[in-house]
Amino acid sequence: MIWLTELQKFGVGFTACGLFFFILGVITFFDAALLALGNVLFVIGLVLIIGPLKTVVFFTRPQKVRGTILLALGIVLILTGRSFLGFIIESLGIVILFGDFFSVIIQFLRSIPFIGPIFRHPAVAPILDRIAGISVLPV
């Protein structure tokens, strides 16, 4: 069982709210205020979950610098009102930074009761496996 500190629990809450506002900003045709709020909450949550030092180490790794620059540029564009362009650039940065975690995220989502059957469906599973880079061995 995973035990979280109080700061990490707040971080999970901030991150979840950040993702909620980010998705809401996309649904409302790239509303700059909602996207900006989502970005700020997500970054605060990430810092609270993994700590300030580990956050700096994660974002400054040599193989992830391009993703960090794109993410920061996207956030700045969203904060200055260029929400659609900022969203596109930020999405590229997120894929570069967090692309290694997609397989773990998909495996986790497959274990959730209501979402899992959708992600395990024979029509959906091969597409998600290909996107996440999950290799399926023929048996």
Wavefront OBJ file of the C-alpha trace (Angstrom):
o trace
v 0.000 0.000 0.000
v 1.224 3.474 -0.854
v 1.398 5.965 1.977
v 1.301 9.620 1.057
v 2.326 12.540 3.218
v -0.100 15.395 3.740
v 1.746 17.528 1.176
v 1.555 14.729 -1.379
v -2.181 14.360 -0.750
v -2.623 18.065 -1.412
v -0.443 17.633 -4.490
v -2.709 14.899 -5.843
v -5.686 17.197 -5.276
v -3.997 20.135 -7.011
v -2.942 17.930 -9.925
v -6.437 16.480 -10.317
v -7.978 19.960 -10.235
v -5.370 21.144 -12.727
v -6.234 18.333 -15.141
v -9.953 19.046 -14.643
v -9.570 22.749 -15.452
v -7.262 21.961 -18.362
v -9.827 19.568 -19.879
v -12.603 22.066 -19.167
v -10.549 24.748 -20.928
v -10.220 22.524 -24.000
v -13.947 21.692 -23.958
v -14.809 25.399 -23.820
v -12.890 26.032 -27.036
v -9.500 26.802 -25.500
v -10.570 29.323 -22.884
v -7.300 30.942 -21.847
v -8.331 31.508 -18.219
v -9.293 27.866 -17.616
v -6.191 26.568 -19.385
v -3.971 28.928 -17.365
v -5.632 27.886 -14.103
v -5.208 24.232 -15.060
v -1.520 24.745 -15.825
v -0.805 26.555 -12.574
v -2.618 23.952 -10.469
v -0.937 21.065 -12.318
v 2.567 22.483 -11.796
v 1.891 23.221 -8.107
v 0.525 19.704 -7.650
v 3.517 18.135 -9.366
v 5.920 20.040 -7.123
v 3.994 18.979 -4.012
v 3.865 15.321 -5.074
v 7.512 14.742 -5.954
v 9.159 17.640 -4.108
v 10.928 20.744 -5.371
v 14.380 19.193 -5.846
v 13.120 16.133 -7.715
v 10.939 18.391 -9.867
v 13.958 20.442 -10.903
v 15.943 17.263 -11.590
v 13.083 15.799 -13.652
v 12.640 18.879 -15.818
v 16.368 19.531 -16.349
v 17.476 16.074 -17.472
v 19.439 16.430 -20.735
v 17.123 14.134 -22.711
v 14.039 16.075 -21.514
v 15.208 19.685 -21.971
v 13.374 20.049 -25.294
v 10.127 18.931 -23.633
v 10.670 21.340 -20.746
v 11.229 24.236 -23.129
v 8.112 23.378 -25.151
v 6.010 22.979 -21.991
v 7.217 26.308 -20.578
v 6.698 28.066 -23.921
v 3.178 26.633 -24.140
v 2.347 27.821 -20.627
v 3.687 31.302 -21.397
v 1.642 31.459 -24.619
v -1.500 30.398 -22.750
v -0.871 32.974 -20.020
v -0.467 35.684 -22.680
v -3.757 34.796 -24.368
v -2.617 32.648 -27.299
v -4.426 29.602 -25.972
v -4.711 27.382 -29.065
v -1.073 27.759 -30.136
v 0.022 27.399 -26.508
v -2.051 24.241 -26.153
v -0.446 22.648 -29.233
v 3.092 23.506 -28.122
v 2.400 22.485 -24.534
v 0.945 19.157 -25.704
v 4.153 18.403 -27.595
v 6.147 19.191 -24.453
v 3.932 16.915 -22.357
v 4.367 14.049 -24.814
v 8.157 14.473 -24.758
v 8.316 14.798 -20.961
v 5.760 12.206 -19.886
v 5.758 9.848 -22.879
v 7.655 7.215 -20.913
v 4.767 6.991 -18.427
v 1.998 6.322 -20.960
v 2.327 2.545 -20.736
v 2.125 2.667 -16.935
v -0.901 4.971 -17.097
v -2.717 2.700 -19.566
v -2.009 -0.407 -17.469
v -3.350 1.435 -14.410
v -6.498 2.566 -16.262
v -7.130 -1.028 -17.359
v -7.349 -2.040 -13.693
v -10.073 0.503 -12.828
v -13.550 -1.106 -12.694
v -15.588 1.165 -14.988
v -12.839 2.372 -17.326
v -10.902 -0.910 -17.502
v -13.304 -2.835 -19.765
v -13.183 0.002 -22.307
v -9.379 0.014 -22.342
v -9.300 -3.815 -22.564
v -11.851 -4.010 -25.414
v -10.411 -5.923 -28.421
v -11.018 -2.954 -30.740
v -9.410 -0.386 -28.420
v -6.576 -2.338 -26.757
v -4.304 -2.756 -29.831
v -4.546 0.950 -30.662
v -3.658 1.998 -27.107
v -0.836 -0.556 -26.987
v 0.631 0.846 -30.201
v 0.365 4.458 -28.978
v 1.894 3.657 -25.580
v 4.587 1.410 -27.035
v 3.428 -1.652 -25.111
v 4.786 -4.719 -26.823
v 2.439 -7.648 -27.024
v 4.152 -10.975 -27.398
v 2.358 -13.596 -29.469
v 1.601 -16.659 -27.395
l 1 2 3 4 5 6 7 8 9 10 11 12 13 14 15 16 17 18 19 20 21 22 23 24 25 26 27 28 29 30 31 32 33 34 35 36 37 38 39 40 41 42 43 44 45 46 47 48 49 50 51 52 53 54 55 56 57 58 59 60 61 62 63 64 65 66 67 68 69 70 71 72 73 74 75 76 77 78 79 80 81 82 83 84 85 86 87 88 89 90 91 92 93 94 95 96 97 98 99 100 101 102 103 104 105 106 107 108 109 110 111 112 113 114 115 116 117 118 119 120 121 122 123 124 125 126 127 128 129 130 131 132 133 134 135 136 137 138 139
